[in-house]
Amino acid sequence: LGRPPSSLEAFIQTNLQGMAIAFQNWRQISQADFQTTKGMSGKVVISQSQQLNVALHQRLYFFTTDSSKAQKLIVICGGKLEAAAELESTCNASVKTLVVSP
């Protein structure tokens, strides 16, 4: 096992490469900045894939969880592709409330 990526961007890229291997027809749609209501900054990656002949929509939220930026966190929220619009508001609202305590 190697050392985990040190930057958030490297951590994101490493995990997205894994998603492309693990999920059938995985593709990244977009990537944007994201911030919780408590001010924790991160990134959200929107993707689509297919599992068991079902088209899926996923939102992957990436954060560093401590001041040294050494600890990383991924929150994945998703569902069927046809519910993508509803998932966006539900997932964003839920993840905005995320609080990480030491």
MDTraj code that builds the backbone (N, CA, C; nanometers):
import mdtraj as md
import numpy as np

residues = "LEU GLY ARG PRO PRO SER SER LEU GLU ALA PHE ILE GLN THR ASN LEU GLN GLY MET ALA ILE ALA PHE GLN ASN TRP ARG GLN ILE SER GLN ALA ASP PHE GLN THR THR LYS GLY MET SER GLY LYS VAL VAL ILE SER GLN SER GLN GLN LEU ASN VAL ALA LEU HIS GLN ARG LEU TYR PHE PHE THR THR ASP SER SER LYS ALA GLN LYS LEU ILE VAL ILE CYS GLY GLY LYS LEU GLU ALA ALA ALA GLU LEU GLU SER THR CYS ASN ALA SER VAL LYS THR LEU VAL VAL SER PRO".split()
xyz = np.array([
    [0.0827, -0.1180, 0.0000],
    [0.0000, 0.0000, 0.0000],
    [0.0870, 0.1242, 0.0000],
    [0.0519, 0.2184, -0.0830],
    [0.1252, 0.3439, -0.0883],
    [0.0676, 0.4449, 0.0079],
    [0.1339, 0.5568, 0.0154],
    [0.0847, 0.6663, 0.0990],
    [-0.0356, 0.7309, 0.0316],
    [-0.1318, 0.7768, 0.1098],
    [-0.2468, 0.8448, 0.0489],
    [-0.2042, 0.9776, -0.0116],
    [-0.2725, 1.0243, -0.1141],
    [-0.2391, 1.1523, -0.1767],
    [-0.2443, 1.2652, -0.0735],
    [-0.1486, 1.3579, -0.0824],
    [-0.1408, 1.4637, 0.0175],
    [-0.2377, 1.5789, -0.0079],
    [-0.2620, 1.6138, -0.1318],
    [-0.3524, 1.7256, -0.1599],
    [-0.4936, 1.6739, -0.1849],
    [-0.5904, 1.7615, -0.1643],
    [-0.7292, 1.7231, -0.1917],
    [-0.7467, 1.6902, -0.3394],
    [-0.6853, 1.7688, -0.4270],
    [-0.6984, 1.7431, -0.5717],
    [-0.6426, 1.6056, -0.6091],
    [-0.5277, 1.5698, -0.5535],
    [-0.4696, 1.4381, -0.5824],
    [-0.5595, 1.3274, -0.5274],
    [-0.6157, 1.3487, -0.4098],
    [-0.7081, 1.2530, -0.3491],
    [-0.8313, 1.2340, -0.4378],
    [-0.8843, 1.3437, -0.4894],
    [-1.0002, 1.3372, -0.5789],
    [-0.9653, 1.2575, -0.7036],
    [-0.8544, 1.2906, -0.7678],
    [-0.8163, 1.2225, -0.8918],
    [-0.7943, 1.0731, -0.8699],
    [-0.7299, 1.0359, -0.7591],
    [-0.7073, 0.8944, -0.7283],
    [-0.8403, 0.8213, -0.7129],
    [-0.9339, 0.8823, -0.6424],
    [-1.0645, 0.8188, -0.6214],
    [-1.1475, 0.8136, -0.7484],
    [-1.1401, 0.9161, -0.8313],
    [-1.2149, 0.9135, -0.9575],
    [-1.1614, 0.8066, -1.0514],
    [-1.0309, 0.7840, -1.0494],
    [-0.9740, 0.6749, -1.1295],
    [-1.0293, 0.5406, -1.0829],
    [-1.0443, 0.5248, -0.9515],
    [-1.1023, 0.4018, -0.8970],
    [-1.2484, 0.3860, -0.9348],
    [-1.3220, 0.4965, -0.9349],
    [-1.4631, 0.4914, -0.9739],
    [-1.4766, 0.4452, -1.1193],
    [-1.3880, 0.4948, -1.2039],
    [-1.3933, 0.4582, -1.3462],
    [-1.3685, 0.3090, -1.3661],
    [-1.2924, 0.2490, -1.2765],
    [-1.2664, 0.1049, -1.2840],
    [-1.3824, 0.0256, -1.2227],
    [-1.4348, 0.0732, -1.1117],
    [-1.5352, -0.0021, -1.0360],
    [-1.6756, 0.0038, -1.0944],
    [-1.7104, 0.1160, -1.1597],
    [-1.8468, 0.1351, -1.2080],
    [-1.8525, 0.1271, -1.3603],
    [-1.9462, 0.0478, -1.4105],
    [-1.9650, 0.0306, -1.5538],
    [-2.0081, 0.1629, -1.6167],
    [-1.9471, 0.1982, -1.7284],
    [-1.9796, 0.3198, -1.8041],
    [-1.9722, 0.4472, -1.7191],
    [-1.8802, 0.4487, -1.6224],
    [-1.8667, 0.5666, -1.5362],
    [-1.8114, 0.6834, -1.6166],
    [-1.8706, 0.8017, -1.5936],
    [-1.8170, 0.9232, -1.6556],
    [-1.8437, 1.0419, -1.5646],
    [-1.7469, 1.1317, -1.5612],
    [-1.7599, 1.2535, -1.4820],
    [-1.8360, 1.3568, -1.5628],
    [-1.9350, 1.4192, -1.5013],
    [-2.0151, 1.5225, -1.5660],
    [-1.9586, 1.6607, -1.5331],
    [-1.9280, 1.6829, -1.4058],
    [-1.8750, 1.8139, -1.3662],
    [-1.8038, 1.8044, -1.2321],
    [-1.7317, 1.9123, -1.1996],
    [-1.6670, 1.9266, -1.0694],
    [-1.6772, 2.0738, -1.0297],
    [-1.7122, 2.0985, -0.9031],
    [-1.7290, 2.2361, -0.8566],
    [-1.6896, 2.2470, -0.7094],
    [-1.6668, 2.3697, -0.6652],
    [-1.6426, 2.3959, -0.5240],
    [-1.7723, 2.3725, -0.4471],
    [-1.7575, 2.3346, -0.3196],
    [-1.8730, 2.3104, -0.2340],
    [-1.8355, 2.3526, -0.0930],
    [-1.9308, 2.4107, -0.0205],
    [-1.9044, 2.4525, 0.1164],
    [-2.0233, 2.4184, 0.2044],
    [-1.9930, 2.3662, 0.3251],
    [-2.0990, 2.3355, 0.4208],
    [-2.1421, 2.4644, 0.4910],
    [-2.2530, 2.4566, 0.5622],
    [-2.3016, 2.5744, 0.6351],
    [-2.2065, 2.6136, 0.7479],
    [-2.1230, 2.5224, 0.7942],
    [-2.0239, 2.5522, 0.8983],
    [-1.8902, 2.5955, 0.8393],
    [-1.8838, 2.6115, 0.7061],
    [-1.7647, 2.6658, 0.6421],
    [-1.6599, 2.5655, 0.5979],
    [-1.6892, 2.4358, 0.6041],
    [-1.5932, 2.3369, 0.5567],
    [-1.5969, 2.3363, 0.4034],
    [-1.4820, 2.3640, 0.3416],
    [-1.4736, 2.3731, 0.1958],
    [-1.4300, 2.2412, 0.1355],
    [-1.4824, 2.2127, 0.0183],
    [-1.4449, 2.0916, -0.0529],
    [-1.4843, 2.1018, -0.1984],
    [-1.5008, 1.9869, -0.2601],
    [-1.5398, 1.9781, -0.4006],
    [-1.6543, 1.8786, -0.4130],
    [-1.7401, 1.9020, -0.5122],
    [-1.8429, 1.8048, -0.5465],
    [-1.8205, 1.7631, -0.6917],
    [-1.8199, 1.6333, -0.7136],
    [-1.8059, 1.5769, -0.8477],
    [-1.9369, 1.5068, -0.8812],
    [-1.9927, 1.5416, -0.9954],
    [-2.1155, 1.4782, -1.0418],
    [-2.0781, 1.3769, -1.1491],
    [-2.1320, 1.2565, -1.1359],
    [-2.0986, 1.1518, -1.2315],
    [-2.2217, 1.0681, -1.2636],
    [-2.2077, 0.9901, -1.3686],
    [-2.3106, 0.8945, -1.4071],
    [-2.2435, 0.7614, -1.4351],
    [-2.3169, 0.6542, -1.4114],
    [-2.2653, 0.5201, -1.4385],
    [-2.3833, 0.4264, -1.4575],
    [-2.3511, 0.3005, -1.4714],
    [-2.4548, 0.1990, -1.4876],
    [-2.4158, 0.0799, -1.4019],
    [-2.5112, 0.0279, -1.3258],
    [-2.4908, -0.0919, -1.2461],
    [-2.6139, -0.1795, -1.2629],
    [-2.5914, -0.3055, -1.2949],
    [-2.7008, -0.4017, -1.3125],
    [-2.8089, -0.3488, -1.4063],
    [-2.7660, -0.2868, -1.5163],
    [-2.8538, -0.2320, -1.6192],
    [-2.9416, -0.1156, -1.5708],
    [-2.9001, -0.0496, -1.4647],
    [-2.9709, 0.0672, -1.4137],
    [-2.8788, 0.1882, -1.4265],
    [-2.9271, 0.2937, -1.4929],
    [-2.8490, 0.4173, -1.5067],
    [-2.8520, 0.4925, -1.3741],
    [-2.7343, 0.5304, -1.3246],
    [-2.7216, 0.5957, -1.1948],
    [-2.6628, 0.7362, -1.2068],
    [-2.6987, 0.8187, -1.1126],
    [-2.6459, 0.9546, -1.0986],
    [-2.5823, 0.9612, -0.9600],
    [-2.4546, 1.0021, -0.9538],
    [-2.3864, 1.0088, -0.8257],
    [-2.3291, 1.1488, -0.8038],
    [-2.3307, 1.1909, -0.6786],
    [-2.2674, 1.3155, -0.6351],
    [-2.1646, 1.2752, -0.5298],
    [-2.0393, 1.3042, -0.5562],
    [-1.9305, 1.2689, -0.4655],
    [-1.8756, 1.3983, -0.4054],
    [-1.8811, 1.4089, -0.2749],
    [-1.8356, 1.5274, -0.2036],
    [-1.7032, 1.4939, -0.1362],
    [-1.6009, 1.5732, -0.1630],
    [-1.4666, 1.5498, -0.1107],
    [-1.4282, 1.6643, -0.0182],
    [-1.3753, 1.6293, 0.1002],
    [-1.3344, 1.7293, 0.1979],
    [-1.2028, 1.6887, 0.2638],
    [-1.1293, 1.7872, 0.3125],
    [-1.0255, 1.7620, 0.4118],
    [-1.0917, 1.7900, 0.5456],
    [-1.0604, 1.7100, 0.6466],
    [-1.1368, 1.7178, 0.7711],
    [-1.0607, 1.7772, 0.8884],
    [-0.9368, 1.8183, 0.8673],
    [-0.8614, 1.8758, 0.9779],
    [-0.7752, 1.9903, 0.9268],
    [-0.7234, 2.0689, 1.0196],
    [-0.6471, 2.1878, 0.9807],
    [-0.5177, 2.1536, 0.9081],
    [-0.4615, 2.0353, 0.9330],
    [-0.3388, 1.9958, 0.8626],
    [-0.3687, 1.9473, 0.7211],
    [-0.4962, 1.9272, 0.6910],
    [-0.5436, 1.8800, 0.5609],
    [-0.4951, 1.7383, 0.5293],
    [-0.4535, 1.6651, 0.6332],
    [-0.4039, 1.5290, 0.6136],
    [-0.5179, 1.4276, 0.6033],
    [-0.6263, 1.4502, 0.6761],
    [-0.7395, 1.3576, 0.6738],
    [-0.8376, 1.3996, 0.5652],
    [-0.8857, 1.3016, 0.4908],
    [-0.9790, 1.3277, 0.3805],
    [-1.1086, 1.2508, 0.4042],
    [-1.2159, 1.3001, 0.3455],
    [-1.3473, 1.2396, 0.3606],
    [-1.4209, 1.2455, 0.2273],
    [-1.4902, 1.1367, 0.1952],
    [-1.5774, 1.1335, 0.0775],
    [-1.7188, 1.1009, 0.1258],
    [-1.8153, 1.1780, 0.0784],
    [-1.9569, 1.1481, 0.1011],
    [-2.0163, 1.1244, -0.0371],
    [-2.0802, 1.0086, -0.0544],
    [-2.1404, 0.9755, -0.1834],
    [-2.2915, 0.9702, -0.1670],
    [-2.3599, 1.0398, -0.2556],
    [-2.5055, 1.0444, -0.2548],
    [-2.5518, 1.0191, -0.3981],
    [-2.6438, 0.9273, -0.4170],
    [-2.6849, 0.9001, -0.5536],
    [-2.8100, 0.8166, -0.5612],
    [-2.8487, 0.7911, -0.6836],
    [-2.9675, 0.7108, -0.7089],
    [-2.9887, 0.6961, -0.8583],
    [-3.1085, 0.6620, -0.8960],
    [-3.1394, 0.6423, -1.0377],
    [-3.1271, 0.7737, -1.1141],
    [-3.0791, 0.7632, -1.2365],
    [-3.0549, 0.8802, -1.3206],
    [-3.1803, 0.9654, -1.3394],
    [-3.2962, 0.9040, -1.3523],
    [-3.4176, 0.9826, -1.3760],
    [-3.4555, 1.0707, -1.2562],
    [-3.3941, 1.0468, -1.1410],
    [-3.4202, 1.1293, -1.0225],
    [-3.3089, 1.2312, -0.9981],
    [-3.2261, 1.2577, -1.0986],
    [-3.1077, 1.3434, -1.0818],
    [-3.1412, 1.4819, -1.0281],
    [-3.2453, 1.5446, -1.0775],
    [-3.2800, 1.6804, -1.0325],
    [-3.3189, 1.6807, -0.8851],
    [-3.3972, 1.5840, -0.8450],
    [-3.4367, 1.5739, -0.7040],
    [-3.3167, 1.5404, -0.6165],
    [-3.2300, 1.4522, -0.6661],
    [-3.1108, 1.4152, -0.5907],
    [-3.0215, 1.5357, -0.5649],
    [-3.0100, 1.6246, -0.6627],
    [-2.9233, 1.7410, -0.6466],
    [-2.9629, 1.8222, -0.5237],
    [-3.0898, 1.8565, -0.5132],
    [-3.1317, 1.9389, -0.3995],
    [-3.1259, 1.8617, -0.2681],
    [-3.1664, 1.7362, -0.2689],
    [-3.1645, 1.6551, -0.1470],
    [-3.0219, 1.6312, -0.0979],
    [-2.9348, 1.5917, -0.1886],
    [-2.7960, 1.5635, -0.1514],
    [-2.7261, 1.6897, -0.1031],
    [-2.7374, 1.7979, -0.1789],
    [-2.6715, 1.9222, -0.1390],
    [-2.7202, 1.9696, -0.0027],
    [-2.8510, 1.9674, 0.0189],
    [-2.9063, 2.0107, 0.1477],
    [-2.8545, 1.9247, 0.2626],
    [-2.8467, 1.7956, 0.2407],
    [-2.7986, 1.7052, 0.3454],
    [-2.6510, 1.7255, 0.3755],
    [-2.5694, 1.7295, 0.2718],
    [-2.4248, 1.7402, 0.2911],
    [-2.3868, 1.8791, 0.3440],
    [-2.4646, 1.9812, 0.3133],
    [-2.4366, 2.1147, 0.3677],
    [-2.4401, 2.1155, 0.5201],
    [-2.5119, 2.0218, 0.5813],
    [-2.5217, 2.0155, 0.7277],
    [-2.4086, 1.9340, 0.7911],
    [-2.3178, 1.8799, 0.7112],
    [-2.2099, 1.7958, 0.7606],
    [-2.1216, 1.8722, 0.8589],
    [-2.0973, 1.8096, 0.9725],
    [-2.0054, 1.8618, 1.0737],
    [-1.9113, 1.7486, 1.1118],
    [-1.7816, 1.7753, 1.1075],
    [-1.6822, 1.6760, 1.1456],
    [-1.6161, 1.7237, 1.2741],
    [-1.6244, 1.6433, 1.3783],
    [-1.5644, 1.6785, 1.5071],
    [-1.4345, 1.6009, 1.5270],
    [-1.3385, 1.6629, 1.5954],
    [-1.2097, 1.5928, 1.6202],
    [-1.2267, 1.4710, 1.7079],
])
top = md.Topology()
chain = top.add_chain()
for i, resn in enumerate(residues, 1):
    res = top.add_residue(resn, chain, resSeq=i)
    for name in ("N", "CA", "C"):
        top.add_atom(name, md.element.get_by_symbol(name[0]), res)
traj = md.Trajectory(xyz[None], top)
